[in-house]
Amino acid sequence: MPLIRQREVYSVTRFNAVSFWMQDRNNVESAVLCKASYEALCDRGKADGDGLSTHAVFERHRERIEKIASAKYEAGDFATGDGDDATIVILTHELTP
């Protein structure tokens, strides 16, 4: 079950990772917290060669990042906390293979 974007809004965390929300396409009640790690965004920015900030790199690659998050969700590659909500983290080797 692929994920879809839940909100346009995203936030840059205290450690410069970017957090954003997605939901299961088949379950409108679902909430999946996704995070693109600071390292992944920095390494992608270096590979792009333009020295953009982490949020600018996120905006440039958002669709790809969301596809990676969706693939991880479908593969069951996520963590769950006390509730049923999932958390997915995008790492360097996924964003900049």
Helices and strands as residue ranges (DSSP letters): E 3-12, E 18-24, E 32-36, H 38-48, H 54-74, E 79-80, E 86-90, H 92-95
